[in-house]
C-alpha cells in the first residue's frame, strides 16, 4: 500500500521530533502552549526531517511500484473496481495522518495554530498528489500490469477529504472530537499465505473507522447516562477480493460495522508529551465489542 509507506516514514520523523521537544519542555496543557513563538532551529529540524522522509519514500516507491514508466494516463477502468474501493479509505487515512503529524510538528516549532494547520493541509495534499502523478506515469512493475496505477480522480478525492479532516475538526466545534481511525485484523486470505506478502497489502485485513464522541452530542440531562471515555465507531472493510488459487478478483463485497470505541484523549495526564502519545494512539481502533451490520449481522466479542 503506497500511501502507508510514506505515512509511516513521516510520522516516525515527526514523533521523534515531538518527543524530544516535550522532554525538554514539560509545561503547558495543550499543543498550542508549546507554540509560544517561532523557534528557527526547531523549524529547520522539522523541514529537514520532512525532506528526508519524502526522499526516502520516493526512492522506495520508485522501486516497488513505478519501475515500468509509461506515458501519462488516467485510471478509469479499474479505479473503483480495484480493492472494491477500499483503497480510497486508505488514501484518506494517509492524508489525514500527514496533516495531523505535520501540524503538531509545526506547533512545536512555534508556528501559530492556523498557519500550522493550513501548512499541514497543503503538504498532505501536495504529497499525495505527487504520488498520484507518478502513478499516472507508470503502468506496472517488471512487466506485470498493476490495476491501481494510472492517475486516479477517485484517489485524489479521497486525498483531499482526508487532508481536510483536521480542518473540519478545527473550524466546526461539534466535530472537534471526531476521529478517523484505522485497525488491522489479519484476514483468512492473508493467514493462508500465497497472495499477500504483508498484512498492510491486504485490504481485507484493514478496517477504517469514524469514531463519534456520543457524550459531546448529549444534552446535559442525558450525559449522566454515558461517559466521555466511550465513543461509537462506524467501520468499513472488504472481503473476498482474492479467489482460489490465489488469483486477484474484481468481485468481493463491502462489510460495515458498529463498535464501541475508546476516547484515550480523555484519560488523565496533561503533560505535552503524554497528550501527544494519547492523540496518536487514539488514531488506532483498539479491540472493543463490535457488530457487523452488513452484509449480514454478526455479533463479536472484542474485535479490532
C-alpha positions in Angstrom: 0.0 0.0 0.0 1.9 3.0 -1.3 0.5 5.7 1.0 1.2 3.6 4.1 5.0 3.7 3.5 5.1 7.5 3.1 2.8 8.0 6.1 4.9 5.8 8.4 8.1 7.5 7.5 6.6 10.9 8.0 5.0 10.1 11.4 8.2 8.4 12.7 10.1 11.6 11.9 7.5 13.9 13.5 7.1 11.6 16.6 10.8 11.7 17.3 11.0 15.4 17.0 7.9 15.9 19.2 9.0 13.6 22.0 12.5 15.3 22.0 10.8 18.7 22.4 8.4 17.6 25.1 11.2 16.1 27.1 12.9 19.5 27.1 9.7 21.5 27.7 7.1 19.9 30.0 5.0 22.9 30.7 1.5 23.6 29.3 -1.6 21.5 28.8 -2.1 21.6 25.0 -0.1 21.6 21.8 -0.7 25.4 21.4 1.0 26.0 24.7 4.3 24.9 23.1 3.8 27.2 20.2 4.5 30.5 22.0 7.0 31.9 19.5 8.8 30.8 16.3 11.9 28.8 17.0 14.1 28.6 13.8 16.2 25.6 14.9 13.1 23.5 15.6 11.5 24.6 12.3 14.7 23.7 10.5 14.7 20.3 12.1 11.1 19.7 11.1 11.8 20.8 7.5 14.9 18.6 7.3 13.0 15.6 8.7 10.2 16.1 6.2 12.6 16.4 3.2 14.4 13.2 4.3 11.2 11.3 4.8 9.8 12.3 1.4 13.1 11.5 -0.4 13.3 8.0 1.2 9.6 7.4 0.4 10.0 8.4 -3.2 13.1 6.2 -3.7 11.4 3.2 -2.1 8.2 3.6 -4.1 10.1 4.0 -7.3 11.5 0.5 -6.9 8.3 -1.0 -5.5 5.6 0.5 -7.8 7.0 2.7 -10.6 9.6 0.5 -12.3 7.8 0.4 -15.7 7.4 4.0 -17.0 4.5 4.9 -19.4 3.0 8.0 -21.0 0.8 9.9 -18.5 -2.6 8.2 -18.4 -5.7 8.2 -16.2 -7.1 5.1 -14.5 -10.8 4.9 -15.4 -11.1 1.2 -16.0 -10.0 -0.4 -12.7 -10.1 2.6 -10.3 -13.3 1.7 -8.4 -13.1 -2.0 -9.0 -9.7 -2.4 -7.5 -10.0 -3.4 -3.8 -13.7 -2.7 -4.2 -12.9 0.9 -3.5 -11.3 0.2 -0.1 -8.1 1.8 -1.2 -9.9 5.2 -1.1 -10.3 4.8 2.7 -6.5 4.2 2.9 -5.8 7.3 0.9 -8.0 9.4 3.1 -6.3 8.0 6.2 -2.8 8.7 4.9 -3.6 12.3 4.1 -5.3 12.8 7.5 -2.2 11.5 9.3 0.2 13.6 7.3 -1.8 16.7 8.1 -2.1 15.8 11.7 1.6 14.9 12.1 3.0 18.0 10.4 0.6 20.4 12.2 1.8 19.1 15.5 5.4 19.4 14.5 4.9 23.0 13.3 3.2 23.9 16.6 6.3 22.6 18.4 8.3 24.9 16.1 6.4 27.9 17.3 4.2 28.3 14.3 0.7 29.6 15.1 -2.1 27.1 15.0 -3.9 28.4 11.9 -0.7 28.6 9.9 0.4 25.1 11.1 -3.0 23.6 10.2 -3.1 25.0 6.7 0.5 24.1 6.1 -0.2 20.6 7.2 -3.2 20.5 4.8 -1.1 21.9 1.9 1.8 19.4 2.5 -0.5 16.4 2.9 -2.4 17.2 -0.3 0.8 18.1 -2.3 2.5 14.9 -1.2 -0.4 12.7 -2.1 -0.8 14.5 -5.4 2.8 13.9 -6.2 2.3 10.2 -5.6 -0.8 10.2 -7.8 1.1 12.0 -10.7 3.8 9.4 -10.6 1.2 6.7 -10.7 0.0 8.4 -13.8 3.4 7.9 -15.4 3.6 4.2 -14.5 1.8 1.1 -15.8 3.3 -1.7 -13.7 6.2 -3.5 -12.2 8.6 -5.8 -14.0 6.3 -6.2 -16.9 3.2 -7.1 -14.8 0.1 -4.9 -15.1 -0.8 -3.2 -11.8 -4.5 -2.3 -11.6 -4.1 0.7 -9.2 -1.6 2.6 -11.3 -2.6 5.5 -13.5 -3.8 8.9 -12.2 -7.0 8.3 -10.3 -9.5 11.1 -9.6 -11.1 8.8 -7.0 -7.8 8.6 -5.1 -7.4 12.4 -5.4 -10.9 13.0 -4.0 -10.0 10.7 -1.0 -6.7 12.5 -0.5 -8.5 15.9 -0.4 -11.1 14.7 2.0 -8.5 13.1 4.3 -6.3 16.2 4.3 -9.3 18.3 5.0 -10.5 16.3 8.0 -8.3 18.2 10.6 -9.7 21.5 9.1 -13.2 20.2 9.8 -12.2 19.4 13.4 -10.6 22.9 13.8 -13.4 25.0 12.3 -16.5 23.1 13.3 -16.9 22.9 17.1 -19.2 19.8 17.0 -16.5 17.9 15.0 -13.5 18.7 17.2 -13.5 15.2 18.9 -14.4 13.2 15.8 -11.6 10.7 14.9 -10.8 8.9 11.7 -9.2 5.6 12.9 -7.5 2.5 11.5 -7.1 -1.1 12.6 -5.7 -4.4 11.3 -7.2 -7.8 11.8 -5.5 -10.5 9.6 -7.9 -12.0 7.0 -8.3 -15.6 6.2 -6.6 -15.0 2.8 -3.5 -13.4 4.5 -3.2 -16.2 7.1 -3.4 -18.9 4.4 -0.5 -17.2 2.6 0.4 -17.3 -1.0 -1.0 -14.0 -2.3 -0.3 -11.2 0.1 3.3 -10.7 1.3 2.4 -8.3 4.1 -0.7 -7.7 6.1 -0.7 -4.0 5.0 -1.0 -5.1 1.4 -4.3 -6.9 2.2 -7.3 -4.6 2.2 -9.3 -7.5 3.6 -7.2 -7.1 6.8 -7.7 -3.4 7.0 -10.6 -1.5 8.8 -11.3 2.2 8.7 -13.5 3.8 11.4 -15.2 7.1 12.1 -15.3 7.4 15.9 -18.2 9.6 17.1 -18.0 11.1 20.6 -21.5 10.4 21.8 -21.0 12.3 25.1 -20.4 15.5 23.2 -23.8 15.3 21.5 -25.9 14.5 24.5 -27.9 17.1 26.4 -27.0 18.0 30.0 -29.6 15.7 31.5 -28.5 12.7 29.4 -24.8 13.0 29.9 -25.1 11.1 33.2 -26.1 8.0 31.3 -22.9 8.0 29.2 -19.2 8.5 29.7 -16.7 10.7 27.8 -14.3 7.7 27.7 -16.5 5.8 25.2 -17.5 6.5 21.7 -19.4 4.8 18.9 -17.4 3.9 15.8 -18.7 3.1 12.3 -16.3 0.8 10.4 -15.7 -0.5 6.9 -13.8 -3.3 5.3 -13.9 -5.5 2.2 -13.8 -9.3 1.7 -13.5 -12.0 -1.0 -11.1 -9.9 -3.1 -8.9 -13.0 -3.8 -10.3 -16.2 -5.3 -8.6 -19.6 -5.5 -5.9 -20.4 -6.4 -4.6 -17.0 -5.2 -6.0 -15.0 -8.1 -7.0 -11.4 -7.6 -10.7 -10.9 -8.2 -12.5 -7.7 -9.0 -15.5 -9.0 -7.2 -15.7 -9.0 -3.4 -18.2 -7.2 -1.1 -18.3 -4.4 1.4 -18.6 -5.0 5.2 -19.9 -2.4 7.6 -19.6 -2.5 11.4 -20.7 -0.7 14.5 -18.4 -0.8 17.5 -17.7 0.7 20.9 -14.6 2.8 20.8 -12.3 4.4 23.4 -11.5 8.1 23.6 -8.0 7.8 25.0 -7.5 11.5 25.0 -9.9 11.9 27.9 -7.6 9.8 30.1 -5.8 11.7 33.0 -2.5 13.4 32.3 -1.8 16.7 30.7 1.9 16.7 30.1 2.6 17.7 26.5 4.4 14.5 25.7 1.6 12.5 27.1 -1.1 14.5 25.2 0.9 13.7 22.0 1.0 10.0 22.7 -2.7 9.8 23.6 -3.5 11.7 20.4 -1.5 9.4 18.2 -2.6 6.1 19.8 -6.2 7.3 19.7 -6.0 7.2 15.9 -5.9 3.4 16.2 -9.1 1.5 16.9 -8.4 -0.8 19.8 -10.3 -4.1 20.4 -13.9 -3.5 21.5 -17.3 -5.1 21.4 -18.4 -5.0 17.8 -21.4 -5.9 15.5 -21.2 -6.4 11.7 -24.4 -5.0 10.3 -23.8 -5.6 6.6 -23.9 -7.8 4.5 -25.3 -9.9 7.4 -25.5 -9.4 11.2 -22.6 -11.0 13.2 -22.0 -10.2 16.9 -18.4 -10.3 18.0 -16.8 -10.0 21.4 -13.7 -7.9 21.4 -12.5 -7.3 17.9 -10.2 -4.8 16.1 
